[in-house]
Amino acid sequence: MEFESLRSNDTLRINVLTPRIDAACVIQFKDRMRELCADCPPRVILDLAQVDFLDSSGLGAVVTAMKHLGPGRRLELAGLTPKVAKVFRLTRMDTVFTIHDSADQALEPGSSAA
Amino acid sequence: MSFPPASDGMLPVGREEEPQGEARAPGRRRKAAARRKPELAGFAPGPRGPSLRERLGNRPEEVRAALARVIRALDAFGLGVEDQGNVEIVLAEVLNNVVEHALPQAPDGWLTLQLDLLPDRIAARVVDTGGPMPGLVVPPGQPQNLDVALDALPEGGFGWFLIRHLTCELEYVRTADGNELGFWIPRGAAL
């Protein structure tokens, strides 16, 4: 499972470079997210633009990652593709996360969802 | 019902029942059928319309591979992207549930999936040799309460909610050999 992470000042951007977050890889996803966020800045943007599909276990893993960050930091999502967006919408998880159209947009000045 | 032009071996067999602008030689058709491996997803004419079958074992990687074959076949069939998405979301939850919860209770367990493409719906039947659903009923799939503190947010329990939301007439039967789950997914519905 491939990730790319870019750190700048107060923000860590994590690009998920794998087309699926599903039951077959959810443990790796959780482990990698824990590693990448071990010593991360207060704002983490998870770029899901390359992710075509996410099942309920993948959704749970994204929630796990956010909970792992704790109250002092926050996880925002960006670039949800249609099926991924649908899973977030149907489960109403889109009300829990700040979701940006794209990671670039999320990183524009003033876009931080404080 | 319209089908895409012939391009590869994944095209539905059922299309041969449709009027063709250009008749194919019977010998060539038999050869094409013989080349098609039985374990590959492809459609066969069923009593209710084109039908697709998959058989898989107890690993999540097999679910992933089967889903890819099913979606490829549905795409070649011409099913809309929105409908494909609904099928993929539902089948991922149903099949992973069987693999994670039912089949571990049965050594060498397996499951079969049958999809029938009807004009207004996709009918599905999943049979497995695994252990029973708890209480012999399908979980209610209630929406999760998200109005809670961060550390109390649910990390699971979304699967049956998604299945129930996107399917109709979900029926579960515990048999002598395992489980049977039937449901259908409407086509062209804004869910």
Interface residues (C-beta under 8 A of the other chain):
Chain A: R20 D22 A23 A24 F53 D55 S56 S57 L59 G60 A61 V63 T64 M66 K67 G70 P71 P82 K83 K86 V87 L90 T91 R92 M93 T95 V96
Chain B: R59 P60 E61 V63 R64 V81 G85 E88 I89 A92 E93 N96 V99 E100 P143 Q144 L146 L150 D151 L153 P154 E155 G156 F158 G159 F161 L162 H165 L166
